[in-house]
Each structure stands twice: as C-alpha cells, then as structure tokens.
Amino acid sequence: TGKSFLACEFTKYVIAGGGIIMSGKFDQLQQGKPLSALASAFDHYCGILLQTAASKQMLAQHMNHVLGRDAYHLANLLPNLATILGLESH
C-alpha cells in the first residue's frame, strides 16, 4: 500500500537531520491496552538509552527532571524507564 515505503523514505530525512524515529507495531492481542504500540516504541527507546548512556545516574536525573511527577506513572507502563529510574520491581 506504500505506507512502509513512505515511512522508510521519511526516516532517511529525519535521521539525516539528526532526528530519531521510533516505531511500534499494533498487536491485535493488545487491543485492550490503549496506545500499546506507542508504549512499546517508547519502552524500546528507553532500552536504547539504557544501553548507550555514558552515565546512568545522569540519565536518571535528567529523566526525572523532564518527566516530573509523571515519571512514576510512566514507569508503570514502560519497564525500561522503570529501570532507568531505579523503580523496577524486585
């Protein structure tokens, strides 16, 4: 249908301009979870941040600063964000 081709071409321009592209796949089994594809994409991005961050402590501080009071609630939806913030369940 051309959507994938269009997304691929768009990605080239975004990356060339220094941007990032996040993608998520809609899973029919996750229909009961609103925005599951978006949550999946953000969780994947948080995983990349975890792997590439020079300082995990500075990353956690920055994320806490940027997300503010919403950090805890988002961490409940994004396991990699919970790991960044040190909120993972034991």
PDB file of N, CA, C and O in Angstrom:
ATOM      1  N   THR A   1       0.818  -1.212   0.000  1.00  0.00           N
ATOM      2  CA  THR A   1       0.000   0.000   0.000  1.00  0.00           C
ATOM      3  C   THR A   1       0.849   1.259   0.000  1.00  0.00           C
ATOM      4  O   THR A   1       0.329   2.362  -0.169  1.00  0.00           O
ATOM      5  N   GLY A   2       2.160   1.099   0.190  1.00  0.00           N
ATOM      6  CA  GLY A   2       3.046   2.248   0.122  1.00  0.00           C
ATOM      7  C   GLY A   2       3.345   2.914   1.449  1.00  0.00           C
ATOM      8  O   GLY A   2       4.212   3.785   1.515  1.00  0.00           O
ATOM      9  N   LYS A   3       2.647   2.526   2.513  1.00  0.00           N
ATOM     10  CA  LYS A   3       2.885   3.168   3.816  1.00  0.00           C
ATOM     11  C   LYS A   3       4.281   2.861   4.335  1.00  0.00           C
ATOM     12  O   LYS A   3       4.967   3.748   4.843  1.00  0.00           O
ATOM     13  N   SER A   4       4.703   1.611   4.210  1.00  0.00           N
ATOM     14  CA  SER A   4       6.032   1.233   4.691  1.00  0.00           C
ATOM     15  C   SER A   4       7.126   1.938   3.895  1.00  0.00           C
ATOM     16  O   SER A   4       8.120   2.395   4.459  1.00  0.00           O
ATOM     17  N   PHE A   5       6.935   2.022   2.585  1.00  0.00           N
ATOM     18  CA  PHE A   5       7.906   2.714   1.743  1.00  0.00           C
ATOM     19  C   PHE A   5       7.988   4.184   2.131  1.00  0.00           C
ATOM     20  O   PHE A   5       9.081   4.737   2.254  1.00  0.00           O
ATOM     21  N   LEU A   6       6.848   4.809   2.322  1.00  0.00           N
ATOM     22  CA  LEU A   6       6.807   6.216   2.712  1.00  0.00           C
ATOM     23  C   LEU A   6       7.507   6.418   4.052  1.00  0.00           C
ATOM     24  O   LEU A   6       8.279   7.363   4.214  1.00  0.00           O
ATOM     25  N   ALA A   7       7.239   5.534   5.011  1.00  0.00           N
ATOM     26  CA  ALA A   7       7.880   5.635   6.326  1.00  0.00           C
ATOM     27  C   ALA A   7       9.395   5.480   6.202  1.00  0.00           C
ATOM     28  O   ALA A   7      10.151   6.193   6.861  1.00  0.00           O
ATOM     29  N   CYS A   8       9.831   4.557   5.367  1.00  0.00           N
ATOM     30  CA  CYS A   8      11.263   4.330   5.169  1.00  0.00           C
ATOM     31  C   CYS A   8      11.931   5.562   4.553  1.00  0.00           C
ATOM     32  O   CYS A   8      13.011   5.963   4.987  1.00  0.00           O
ATOM     33  N   GLU A   9      11.310   6.145   3.574  1.00  0.00           N
ATOM     34  CA  GLU A   9      11.861   7.346   2.936  1.00  0.00           C
ATOM     35  C   GLU A   9      11.885   8.525   3.908  1.00  0.00           C
ATOM     36  O   GLU A   9      12.856   9.279   3.956  1.00  0.00           O
ATOM     37  N   PHE A  10      10.831   8.674   4.665  1.00  0.00           N
ATOM     38  CA  PHE A  10      10.746   9.742   5.659  1.00  0.00           C
ATOM     39  C   PHE A  10      11.845   9.582   6.704  1.00  0.00           C
ATOM     40  O   PHE A  10      12.458  10.562   7.128  1.00  0.00           O
ATOM     41  N   THR A  11      12.090   8.331   7.118  1.00  0.00           N
ATOM     42  CA  THR A  11      13.110   8.029   8.110  1.00  0.00           C
ATOM     43  C   THR A  11      14.479   8.524   7.671  1.00  0.00           C
ATOM     44  O   THR A  11      15.233   9.062   8.482  1.00  0.00           O
ATOM     45  N   LYS A  12      14.802   8.351   6.410  1.00  0.00           N
ATOM     46  CA  LYS A  12      16.103   8.792   5.887  1.00  0.00           C
ATOM     47  C   LYS A  12      16.313  10.283   6.117  1.00  0.00           C
ATOM     48  O   LYS A  12      17.397  10.706   6.519  1.00  0.00           O
ATOM     49  N   TYR A  13      15.284  11.075   5.864  1.00  0.00           N
ATOM     50  CA  TYR A  13      15.388  12.523   6.028  1.00  0.00           C
ATOM     51  C   TYR A  13      15.480  12.927   7.494  1.00  0.00           C
ATOM     52  O   TYR A  13      16.220  13.844   7.849  1.00  0.00           O
ATOM     53  N   VAL A  14      14.735  12.247   8.328  1.00  0.00           N
ATOM     54  CA  VAL A  14      14.757  12.564   9.756  1.00  0.00           C
ATOM     55  C   VAL A  14      16.133  12.261  10.343  1.00  0.00           C
ATOM     56  O   VAL A  14      16.698  13.079  11.069  1.00  0.00           O
ATOM     57  N   ILE A  15      16.663  11.096  10.031  1.00  0.00           N
ATOM     58  CA  ILE A  15      17.975  10.705  10.554  1.00  0.00           C
ATOM     59  C   ILE A  15      19.067  11.607  10.001  1.00  0.00           C
ATOM     60  O   ILE A  15      19.978  11.992  10.733  1.00  0.00           O
ATOM     61  N   ALA A  16      18.988  11.947   8.721  1.00  0.00           N
ATOM     62  CA  ALA A  16      19.980  12.847   8.119  1.00  0.00           C
ATOM     63  C   ALA A  16      19.962  14.213   8.805  1.00  0.00           C
ATOM     64  O   ALA A  16      20.988  14.891   8.866  1.00  0.00           O
ATOM     65  N   GLY A  17      18.805  14.613   9.318  1.00  0.00           N
ATOM     66  CA  GLY A  17      18.684  15.887  10.019  1.00  0.00           C
ATOM     67  C   GLY A  17      19.009  15.795  11.499  1.00  0.00           C
ATOM     68  O   GLY A  17      18.832  16.768  12.231  1.00  0.00           O
ATOM     69  N   GLY A  18      19.487  14.632  11.954  1.00  0.00           N
ATOM     70  CA  GLY A  18      19.860  14.466  13.354  1.00  0.00           C
ATOM     71  C   GLY A  18      18.718  14.026  14.258  1.00  0.00           C
ATOM     72  O   GLY A  18      18.865  14.016  15.480  1.00  0.00           O
ATOM     73  N   GLY A  19      17.586  13.664  13.671  1.00  0.00           N
ATOM     74  CA  GLY A  19      16.440  13.243  14.470  1.00  0.00           C
ATOM     75  C   GLY A  19      16.439  11.752  14.735  1.00  0.00           C
ATOM     76  O   GLY A  19      17.342  11.033  14.309  1.00  0.00           O
ATOM     77  N   ILE A  20      15.429  11.298  15.437  1.00  0.00           N
ATOM     78  CA  ILE A  20      15.267   9.878  15.705  1.00  0.00           C
ATOM     79  C   ILE A  20      13.877   9.455  15.250  1.00  0.00           C
ATOM     80  O   ILE A  20      12.957  10.269  15.162  1.00  0.00           O
ATOM     81  N   ILE A  21      13.751   8.196  14.971  1.00  0.00           N
ATOM     82  CA  ILE A  21      12.459   7.616  14.598  1.00  0.00           C
ATOM     83  C   ILE A  21      12.149   6.494  15.579  1.00  0.00           C
ATOM     84  O   ILE A  21      12.992   5.632  15.827  1.00  0.00           O
ATOM     85  N   MET A  22      10.964   6.503  16.126  1.00  0.00           N
ATOM     86  CA  MET A  22      10.518   5.418  16.982  1.00  0.00           C
ATOM     87  C   MET A  22       9.365   4.741  16.271  1.00  0.00           C
ATOM     88  O   MET A  22       8.536   5.397  15.640  1.00  0.00           O
ATOM     89  N   SER A  23       9.319   3.423  16.377  1.00  0.00           N
ATOM     90  CA  SER A  23       8.214   2.715  15.751  1.00  0.00           C
ATOM     91  C   SER A  23       7.693   1.662  16.706  1.00  0.00           C
ATOM     92  O   SER A  23       8.425   1.141  17.548  1.00  0.00           O
ATOM     93  N   GLY A  24       6.438   1.366  16.562  1.00  0.00           N
ATOM     94  CA  GLY A  24       5.794   0.319  17.341  1.00  0.00           C
ATOM     95  C   GLY A  24       4.820  -0.403  16.448  1.00  0.00           C
ATOM     96  O   GLY A  24       4.320   0.163  15.476  1.00  0.00           O
ATOM     97  N   LYS A  25       4.553  -1.630  16.766  1.00  0.00           N
ATOM     98  CA  LYS A  25       3.650  -2.425  15.946  1.00  0.00           C
ATOM     99  C   LYS A  25       2.375  -2.673  16.728  1.00  0.00           C
ATOM    100  O   LYS A  25       2.405  -3.026  17.907  1.00  0.00           O
ATOM    101  N   PHE A  26       1.273  -2.484  16.058  1.00  0.00           N
ATOM    102  CA  PHE A  26      -0.012  -2.768  16.673  1.00  0.00           C
ATOM    103  C   PHE A  26      -0.156  -4.277  16.804  1.00  0.00           C
ATOM    104  O   PHE A  26       0.013  -5.002  15.824  1.00  0.00           O
ATOM    105  N   ASP A  27      -0.461  -4.747  17.985  1.00  0.00           N
ATOM    106  CA  ASP A  27      -0.647  -6.168  18.242  1.00  0.00           C
ATOM    107  C   ASP A  27      -2.110  -6.395  18.564  1.00  0.00           C
ATOM    108  O   ASP A  27      -2.632  -5.842  19.532  1.00  0.00           O
ATOM    109  N   GLN A  28      -2.768  -7.202  17.761  1.00  0.00           N
ATOM    110  CA  GLN A  28      -4.205  -7.428  17.969  1.00  0.00           C
ATOM    111  C   GLN A  28      -4.497  -8.028  19.333  1.00  0.00           C
ATOM    112  O   GLN A  28      -5.594  -7.850  19.863  1.00  0.00           O
ATOM    113  N   LEU A  29      -3.532  -8.738  19.912  1.00  0.00           N
ATOM    114  CA  LEU A  29      -3.742  -9.320  21.237  1.00  0.00           C
ATOM    115  C   LEU A  29      -3.713  -8.260  22.336  1.00  0.00           C
ATOM    116  O   LEU A  29      -4.150  -8.514  23.458  1.00  0.00           O
ATOM    117  N   GLN A  30      -3.197  -7.071  22.012  1.00  0.00           N
ATOM    118  CA  GLN A  30      -3.101  -5.979  22.980  1.00  0.00           C
ATOM    119  C   GLN A  30      -4.217  -4.942  22.785  1.00  0.00           C
ATOM    120  O   GLN A  30      -4.085  -3.807  23.241  1.00  0.00           O
ATOM    121  N   GLN A  31      -5.301  -5.315  22.119  1.00  0.00           N
ATOM    122  CA  GLN A  31      -6.364  -4.360  21.816  1.00  0.00           C
ATOM    123  C   GLN A  31      -6.953  -3.724  23.064  1.00  0.00           C
ATOM    124  O   GLN A  31      -7.428  -2.589  23.013  1.00  0.00           O
ATOM    125  N   GLY A  32      -6.931  -4.429  24.172  1.00  0.00           N
ATOM    126  CA  GLY A  32      -7.494  -3.893  25.406  1.00  0.00           C
ATOM    127  C   GLY A  32      -6.605  -2.850  26.066  1.00  0.00           C
ATOM    128  O   GLY A  32      -7.027  -2.184  27.011  1.00  0.00           O
ATOM    129  N   LYS A  33      -5.385  -2.703  25.578  1.00  0.00           N
ATOM    130  CA  LYS A  33      -4.454  -1.727  26.145  1.00  0.00           C
ATOM    131  C   LYS A  33      -4.331  -0.551  25.195  1.00  0.00           C
ATOM    132  O   LYS A  33      -3.687  -0.666  24.152  1.00  0.00           O
ATOM    133  N   PRO A  34      -4.938   0.578  25.537  1.00  0.00           N
ATOM    134  CA  PRO A  34      -4.856   1.736  24.650  1.00  0.00           C
ATOM    135  C   PRO A  34      -3.414   2.178  24.440  1.00  0.00           C
ATOM    136  O   PRO A  34      -2.614   2.178  25.375  1.00  0.00           O
ATOM    137  N   LEU A  35      -3.097   2.545  23.234  1.00  0.00           N
ATOM    138  CA  LEU A  35      -1.785   3.086  22.871  1.00  0.00           C
ATOM    139  C   LEU A  35      -0.641   2.108  23.120  1.00  0.00           C
ATOM    140  O   LEU A  35       0.483   2.533  23.389  1.00  0.00           O
ATOM    141  N   SER A  36      -0.910   0.797  23.033  1.00  0.00           N
ATOM    142  CA  SER A  36       0.126  -0.196  23.310  1.00  0.00           C
ATOM    143  C   SER A  36       1.297  -0.087  22.331  1.00  0.00           C
ATOM    144  O   SER A  36       2.441  -0.309  22.728  1.00  0.00           O
ATOM    145  N   ALA A  37       1.045   0.242  21.084  1.00  0.00           N
ATOM    146  CA  ALA A  37       2.138   0.382  20.108  1.00  0.00           C
ATOM    147  C   ALA A  37       3.026   1.577  20.474  1.00  0.00           C
ATOM    148  O   ALA A  37       4.249   1.509  20.348  1.00  0.00           O
ATOM    149  N   LEU A  38       2.412   2.653  20.921  1.00  0.00           N
ATOM    150  CA  LEU A  38       3.173   3.832  21.328  1.00  0.00           C
ATOM    151  C   LEU A  38       3.999   3.529  22.580  1.00  0.00           C
ATOM    152  O   LEU A  38       5.162   3.923  22.669  1.00  0.00           O
ATOM    153  N   ALA A  39       3.406   2.838  23.534  1.00  0.00           N
ATOM    154  CA  ALA A  39       4.131   2.465  24.748  1.00  0.00           C
ATOM    155  C   ALA A  39       5.296   1.548  24.399  1.00  0.00           C
ATOM    156  O   ALA A  39       6.381   1.682  24.966  1.00  0.00           O
ATOM    157  N   SER A  40       5.085   0.628  23.479  1.00  0.00           N
ATOM    158  CA  SER A  40       6.145  -0.282  23.050  1.00  0.00           C
ATOM    159  C   SER A  40       7.301   0.489  22.423  1.00  0.00           C
ATOM    160  O   SER A  40       8.466   0.193  22.691  1.00  0.00           O
ATOM    161  N   ALA A  41       6.988   1.465  21.598  1.00  0.00           N
ATOM    162  CA  ALA A  41       8.027   2.263  20.938  1.00  0.00           C
ATOM    163  C   ALA A  41       8.830   3.063  21.966  1.00  0.00           C
ATOM    164  O   ALA A  41      10.058   3.111  21.885  1.00  0.00           O
ATOM    165  N   PHE A  42       8.162   3.679  22.918  1.00  0.00           N
ATOM    166  CA  PHE A  42       8.870   4.455  23.941  1.00  0.00           C
ATOM    167  C   PHE A  42       9.691   3.547  24.862  1.00  0.00           C
ATOM    168  O   PHE A  42      10.784   3.924  25.286  1.00  0.00           O
ATOM    169  N   ASP A  43       9.174   2.359  25.171  1.00  0.00           N
ATOM    170  CA  ASP A  43       9.930   1.428  26.005  1.00  0.00           C
ATOM    171  C   ASP A  43      11.194   0.979  25.276  1.00  0.00           C
ATOM    172  O   ASP A  43      12.262   0.876  25.880  1.00  0.00           O
ATOM    173  N   HIS A  44      11.070   0.720  24.000  1.00  0.00           N
ATOM    174  CA  HIS A  44      12.234   0.336  23.196  1.00  0.00           C
ATOM    175  C   HIS A  44      13.270   1.468  23.196  1.00  0.00           C
ATOM    176  O   HIS A  44      14.466   1.216  23.342  1.00  0.00           O
ATOM    177  N   TYR A  45      12.816   2.696  23.036  1.00  0.00           N
ATOM    178  CA  TYR A  45      13.722   3.842  23.053  1.00  0.00           C
ATOM    179  C   TYR A  45      14.423   3.973  24.409  1.00  0.00           C
ATOM    180  O   TYR A  45      15.618   4.264  24.467  1.00  0.00           O
ATOM    181  N   CYS A  46      13.687   3.761  25.481  1.00  0.00           N
ATOM    182  CA  CYS A  46      14.305   3.801  26.815  1.00  0.00           C
ATOM    183  C   CYS A  46      15.367   2.712  26.944  1.00  0.00           C
ATOM    184  O   CYS A  46      16.388   2.915  27.600  1.00  0.00           O
ATOM    185  N   GLY A  47      15.129   1.559  26.321  1.00  0.00           N
ATOM    186  CA  GLY A  47      16.119   0.489  26.320  1.00  0.00           C
ATOM    187  C   GLY A  47      17.386   0.909  25.599  1.00  0.00           C
ATOM    188  O   GLY A  47      18.491   0.597  26.045  1.00  0.00           O
ATOM    189  N   ILE A  48      17.233   1.610  24.493  1.00  0.00           N
ATOM    190  CA  ILE A  48      18.395   2.122  23.755  1.00  0.00           C
ATOM    191  C   ILE A  48      19.152   3.131  24.610  1.00  0.00           C
ATOM    192  O   ILE A  48      20.382   3.117  24.656  1.00  0.00           O
ATOM    193  N   LEU A  49      18.412   4.007  25.287  1.00  0.00           N
ATOM    194  CA  LEU A  49      19.061   4.985  26.173  1.00  0.00           C
ATOM    195  C   LEU A  49      19.858   4.289  27.267  1.00  0.00           C
ATOM    196  O   LEU A  49      20.963   4.715  27.606  1.00  0.00           O
ATOM    197  N   LEU A  50      19.298   3.220  27.817  1.00  0.00           N
ATOM    198  CA  LEU A  50      19.993   2.462  28.860  1.00  0.00           C
ATOM    199  C   LEU A  50      21.315   1.897  28.354  1.00  0.00           C
ATOM    200  O   LEU A  50      22.320   1.910  29.065  1.00  0.00           O
ATOM    201  N   GLN A  51      21.304   1.407  27.137  1.00  0.00           N
ATOM    202  CA  GLN A  51      22.496   0.770  26.572  1.00  0.00           C
ATOM    203  C   GLN A  51      23.562   1.783  26.177  1.00  0.00           C
ATOM    204  O   GLN A  51      24.753   1.474  26.202  1.00  0.00           O
ATOM    205  N   THR A  52      23.144   2.980  25.815  1.00  0.00           N
ATOM    206  CA  THR A  52      24.097   3.936  25.250  1.00  0.00           C
ATOM    207  C   THR A  52      24.484   5.080  26.181  1.00  0.00           C
ATOM    208  O   THR A  52      25.389   5.853  25.866  1.00  0.00           O
ATOM    209  N   ALA A  53      23.818   5.193  27.308  1.00  0.00           N
ATOM    210  CA  ALA A  53      24.098   6.309  28.221  1.00  0.00           C
ATOM    211  C   ALA A  53      25.479   6.172  28.837  1.00  0.00           C
ATOM    212  O   ALA A  53      25.855   5.101  29.315  1.00  0.00           O
ATOM    213  N   ALA A  54      26.231   7.263  28.821  1.00  0.00           N
ATOM    214  CA  ALA A  54      27.559   7.268  29.441  1.00  0.00           C
ATOM    215  C   ALA A  54      27.424   7.199  30.967  1.00  0.00           C
ATOM    216  O   ALA A  54      28.217   6.542  31.641  1.00  0.00           O
ATOM    217  N   SER A  55      26.422   7.878  31.492  1.00  0.00           N
ATOM    218  CA  SER A  55      26.198   7.904  32.938  1.00  0.00           C
ATOM    219  C   SER A  55      24.734   7.586  33.218  1.00  0.00           C
ATOM    220  O   SER A  55      23.842   8.378  32.911  1.00  0.00           O
ATOM    221  N   LYS A  56      24.502   6.417  33.804  1.00  0.00           N
ATOM    222  CA  LYS A  56      23.124   6.010  34.129  1.00  0.00           C
ATOM    223  C   LYS A  56      22.516   6.953  35.172  1.00  0.00           C
ATOM    224  O   LYS A  56      21.316   7.228  35.144  1.00  0.00           O
ATOM    225  N   GLN A  57      23.343   7.439  36.080  1.00  0.00           N
ATOM    226  CA  GLN A  57      22.852   8.345  37.120  1.00  0.00           C
ATOM    227  C   GLN A  57      22.397   9.673  36.512  1.00  0.00           C
ATOM    228  O   GLN A  57      21.344  10.196  36.877  1.00  0.00           O
ATOM    229  N   MET A  58      23.184  10.213  35.593  1.00  0.00           N
ATOM    230  CA  MET A  58      22.797  11.475  34.945  1.00  0.00           C
ATOM    231  C   MET A  58      21.550  11.278  34.091  1.00  0.00           C
ATOM    232  O   MET A  58      20.700  12.166  34.025  1.00  0.00           O
ATOM    233  N   LEU A  59      21.432  10.123  33.435  1.00  0.00           N
ATOM    234  CA  LEU A  59      20.245   9.824  32.639  1.00  0.00           C
ATOM    235  C   LEU A  59      19.018   9.790  33.544  1.00  0.00           C
ATOM    236  O   LEU A  59      17.982  10.364  33.209  1.00  0.00           O
ATOM    237  N   ALA A  60      19.132   9.124  34.683  1.00  0.00           N
ATOM    238  CA  ALA A  60      18.011   9.043  35.622  1.00  0.00           C
ATOM    239  C   ALA A  60      17.617  10.428  36.128  1.00  0.00           C
ATOM    240  O   ALA A  60      16.432  10.748  36.211  1.00  0.00           O
ATOM    241  N   GLN A  61      18.607  11.243  36.464  1.00  0.00           N
ATOM    242  CA  GLN A  61      18.311  12.598  36.945  1.00  0.00           C
ATOM    243  C   GLN A  61      17.618  13.422  35.868  1.00  0.00           C
ATOM    244  O   GLN A  61      16.655  14.137  36.146  1.00  0.00           O
ATOM    245  N   HIS A  62      18.107  13.320  34.648  1.00  0.00           N
ATOM    246  CA  HIS A  62      17.512  14.077  33.540  1.00  0.00           C
ATOM    247  C   HIS A  62      16.072  13.623  33.294  1.00  0.00           C
ATOM    248  O   HIS A  62      15.174  14.448  33.125  1.00  0.00           O
ATOM    249  N   MET A  63      15.863  12.312  33.276  1.00  0.00           N
ATOM    250  CA  MET A  63      14.509  11.794  33.036  1.00  0.00           C
ATOM    251  C   MET A  63      13.564  12.230  34.154  1.00  0.00           C
ATOM    252  O   MET A  63      12.425  12.614  33.888  1.00  0.00           O
ATOM    253  N   ASN A  64      14.022  12.174  35.383  1.00  0.00           N
ATOM    254  CA  ASN A  64      13.191  12.623  36.500  1.00  0.00           C
ATOM    255  C   ASN A  64      12.850  14.096  36.373  1.00  0.00           C
ATOM    256  O   ASN A  64      11.719  14.505  36.634  1.00  0.00           O
ATOM    257  N   HIS A  65      13.831  14.891  35.973  1.00  0.00           N
ATOM    258  CA  HIS A  65      13.612  16.326  35.812  1.00  0.00           C
ATOM    259  C   HIS A  65      12.596  16.597  34.694  1.00  0.00           C
ATOM    260  O   HIS A  65      11.673  17.392  34.869  1.00  0.00           O
ATOM    261  N   VAL A  66      12.768  15.946  33.570  1.00  0.00           N
ATOM    262  CA  VAL A  66      11.908  16.183  32.408  1.00  0.00           C
ATOM    263  C   VAL A  66      10.491  15.661  32.656  1.00  0.00           C
ATOM    264  O   VAL A  66       9.515  16.331  32.319  1.00  0.00           O
ATOM    265  N   LEU A  67      10.379  14.483  33.236  1.00  0.00           N
ATOM    266  CA  LEU A  67       9.067  13.854  33.406  1.00  0.00           C
ATOM    267  C   LEU A  67       8.338  14.312  34.665  1.00  0.00           C
ATOM    268  O   LEU A  67       7.112  14.219  34.739  1.00  0.00           O
ATOM    269  N   GLY A  68       9.076  14.801  35.648  1.00  0.00           N
ATOM    270  CA  GLY A  68       8.449  15.304  36.868  1.00  0.00           C
ATOM    271  C   GLY A  68       7.595  14.255  37.564  1.00  0.00           C
ATOM    272  O   GLY A  68       7.988  13.096  37.696  1.00  0.00           O
ATOM    273  N   ARG A  69       6.430  14.682  38.000  1.00  0.00           N
ATOM    274  CA  ARG A  69       5.529  13.798  38.744  1.00  0.00           C
ATOM    275  C   ARG A  69       4.988  12.653  37.905  1.00  0.00           C
ATOM    276  O   ARG A  69       4.502  11.661  38.448  1.00  0.00           O
ATOM    277  N   ASP A  70       5.068  12.780  36.591  1.00  0.00           N
ATOM    278  CA  ASP A  70       4.557  11.723  35.712  1.00  0.00           C
ATOM    279  C   ASP A  70       5.520  10.549  35.580  1.00  0.00           C
ATOM    280  O   ASP A  70       5.138   9.501  35.059  1.00  0.00           O
ATOM    281  N   ALA A  71       6.753  10.700  36.038  1.00  0.00           N
ATOM    282  CA  ALA A  71       7.766   9.663  35.884  1.00  0.00           C
ATOM    283  C   ALA A  71       7.294   8.328  36.473  1.00  0.00           C
ATOM    284  O   ALA A  71       7.431   7.287  35.832  1.00  0.00           O
ATOM    285  N   TYR A  72       6.753   8.354  37.662  1.00  0.00           N
ATOM    286  CA  TYR A  72       6.314   7.120  38.327  1.00  0.00           C
ATOM    287  C   TYR A  72       5.233   6.411  37.515  1.00  0.00           C
ATOM    288  O   TYR A  72       5.288   5.195  37.330  1.00  0.00           O
ATOM    289  N   HIS A  73       4.256   7.168  37.033  1.00  0.00           N
ATOM    290  CA  HIS A  73       3.148   6.570  36.284  1.00  0.00           C
ATOM    291  C   HIS A  73       3.625   6.012  34.947  1.00  0.00           C
ATOM    292  O   HIS A  73       3.198   4.938  34.524  1.00  0.00           O
ATOM    293  N   LEU A  74       4.514   6.752  34.287  1.00  0.00           N
ATOM    294  CA  LEU A  74       5.061   6.262  33.022  1.00  0.00           C
ATOM    295  C   LEU A  74       5.919   5.029  33.240  1.00  0.00           C
ATOM    296  O   LEU A  74       5.928   4.125  32.404  1.00  0.00           O
ATOM    297  N   ALA A  75       6.634   4.982  34.341  1.00  0.00           N
ATOM    298  CA  ALA A  75       7.470   3.819  34.642  1.00  0.00           C
ATOM    299  C   ALA A  75       6.628   2.563  34.831  1.00  0.00           C
ATOM    300  O   ALA A  75       7.108   1.457  34.585  1.00  0.00           O
ATOM    301  N   ASN A  76       5.381   2.719  35.263  1.00  0.00           N
ATOM    302  CA  ASN A  76       4.490   1.569  35.381  1.00  0.00           C
ATOM    303  C   ASN A  76       4.118   0.991  34.021  1.00  0.00           C
ATOM    304  O   ASN A  76       3.757  -0.181  33.921  1.00  0.00           O
ATOM    305  N   LEU A  77       4.203   1.803  32.983  1.00  0.00           N
ATOM    306  CA  LEU A  77       3.878   1.366  31.627  1.00  0.00           C
ATOM    307  C   LEU A  77       5.107   0.963  30.824  1.00  0.00           C
ATOM    308  O   LEU A  77       5.010   0.176  29.882  1.00  0.00           O
ATOM    309  N   LEU A  78       6.270   1.509  31.201  1.00  0.00           N
ATOM    310  CA  LEU A  78       7.492   1.319  30.426  1.00  0.00           C
ATOM    311  C   LEU A  78       8.570   0.682  31.309  1.00  0.00           C
ATOM    312  O   LEU A  78       9.235   1.383  32.071  1.00  0.00           O
ATOM    313  N   PRO A  79       8.746  -0.629  31.214  1.00  0.00           N
ATOM    314  CA  PRO A  79       9.712  -1.310  32.079  1.00  0.00           C
ATOM    315  C   PRO A  79      11.135  -0.751  31.973  1.00  0.00           C
ATOM    316  O   PRO A  79      11.838  -0.682  32.981  1.00  0.00           O
ATOM    317  N   ASN A  80      11.568  -0.357  30.789  1.00  0.00           N
ATOM    318  CA  ASN A  80      12.916   0.187  30.646  1.00  0.00           C
ATOM    319  C   ASN A  80      13.047   1.552  31.312  1.00  0.00           C
ATOM    320  O   ASN A  80      14.120   1.894  31.808  1.00  0.00           O
ATOM    321  N   LEU A  81      11.984   2.327  31.330  1.00  0.00           N
ATOM    322  CA  LEU A  81      12.017   3.599  32.045  1.00  0.00           C
ATOM    323  C   LEU A  81      12.105   3.334  33.545  1.00  0.00           C
ATOM    324  O   LEU A  81      12.817   4.038  34.262  1.00  0.00           O
ATOM    325  N   ALA A  82      11.387   2.324  34.017  1.00  0.00           N
ATOM    326  CA  ALA A  82      11.467   1.960  35.439  1.00  0.00           C
ATOM    327  C   ALA A  82      12.892   1.579  35.812  1.00  0.00           C
ATOM    328  O   ALA A  82      13.361   1.909  36.901  1.00  0.00           O
ATOM    329  N   THR A  83      13.585   0.881  34.906  1.00  0.00           N
ATOM    330  CA  THR A  83      14.971   0.501  35.159  1.00  0.00           C
ATOM    331  C   THR A  83      15.860   1.738  35.216  1.00  0.00           C
ATOM    332  O   THR A  83      16.718   1.850  36.092  1.00  0.00           O
ATOM    333  N   ILE A  84      15.657   2.661  34.289  1.00  0.00           N
ATOM    334  CA  ILE A  84      16.441   3.906  34.279  1.00  0.00           C
ATOM    335  C   ILE A  84      16.268   4.643  35.605  1.00  0.00           C
ATOM    336  O   ILE A  84      17.237   5.135  36.183  1.00  0.00           O
ATOM    337  N   LEU A  85      15.044   4.712  36.073  1.00  0.00           N
ATOM    338  CA  LEU A  85      14.727   5.478  37.278  1.00  0.00           C
ATOM    339  C   LEU A  85      14.991   4.700  38.556  1.00  0.00           C
ATOM    340  O   LEU A  85      14.868   5.252  39.649  1.00  0.00           O
ATOM    341  N   GLY A  86      15.354   3.425  38.437  1.00  0.00           N
ATOM    342  CA  GLY A  86      15.592   2.601  39.615  1.00  0.00           C
ATOM    343  C   GLY A  86      14.313   2.192  40.311  1.00  0.00           C
ATOM    344  O   GLY A  86      14.312   1.956  41.520  1.00  0.00           O
ATOM    345  N   LEU A  87      13.223   2.103  39.568  1.00  0.00           N
ATOM    346  CA  LEU A  87      11.929   1.766  40.147  1.00  0.00           C
ATOM    347  C   LEU A  87      11.469   0.357  39.811  1.00  0.00           C
ATOM    348  O   LEU A  87      10.328  -0.008  40.096  1.00  0.00           O
ATOM    349  N   GLU A  88      12.364  -0.456  39.194  1.00  0.00           N
ATOM    350  CA  GLU A  88      11.944  -1.790  38.796  1.00  0.00           C
ATOM    351  C   GLU A  88      11.573  -2.608  40.022  1.00  0.00           C
ATOM    352  O   GLU A  88      12.134  -2.431  41.103  1.00  0.00           O
ATOM    353  N   SER A  89      10.613  -3.508  39.831  1.00  0.00           N
ATOM    354  CA  SER A  89      10.167  -4.334  40.949  1.00  0.00           C
ATOM    355  C   SER A  89      11.197  -5.426  41.202  1.00  0.00           C
ATOM    356  O   SER A  89      11.832  -5.926  40.274  1.00  0.00           O
ATOM    357  N   HIS A  90      11.351  -5.779  42.437  1.00  0.00           N
ATOM    358  CA  HIS A  90      12.350  -6.785  42.839  1.00  0.00           C
ATOM    359  C   HIS A  90      11.685  -8.090  43.126  1.00  0.00           C
ATOM    360  O   HIS A  90      12.356  -9.060  43.479  1.00  0.00           O
TER     361      HIS A  90
END
